[in-house]
Amino acid sequence: MPGIAEGLRDVVDLRGKDSRERPMALKLNHAQMEAIRRHAAEEYPFECCGVMLGKVDDVCKAVGEIVALKNLRRESARAQEWLPVDDPTRESGRNRFLIDPLDQLRIEKDGRARSLEVLGYYHSHPDHPARPSIYDREHAWPWYSYVIISVERGVPGDLTSWVLAEDRLAFRAEEVEIVS
Ligand SMILES: [Zn+2]
């Protein structure tokens, strides 16, 4: 994925900033981890994507549900309508993901009805490390957790989570806590 080296440089530690930027852990259980890993393997060599719904308190975001979504970038014509890229053959479902805004609205509404909020998003990096790219940073929002899982030759590997700073200039690594 282009821009990974630059992405690394942008990773900074924001401990000590105000409360909205105070690091919180992302809590996932084994079944949720496994669901993300399975989805990433199934979609290889394309990027998978999905939403994490759950509850938040002062110290953590506890994931309640993983919702696998289709990567709209695989439907090039429709993806271009929503969020055009310069060269759809270079920026495709293999190195980009795009969540259908209609899916996004539906998930948010369903979640609200069950008192679950959107905690963040996950996507895979086929044959690339689990580090955010410049593109990932430019299309992220502060506060949300962005989980990235690397998939090397079809086998899911490292899983990391990232939070964008309020000024949107840098991602910081977020602790991922696996609970049983
Ligand atoms: Zn990415």
Residues whose N, C-alpha, C, O or C-beta is under 5 A from the ligand:
A	BS01	ZN	S133 D136
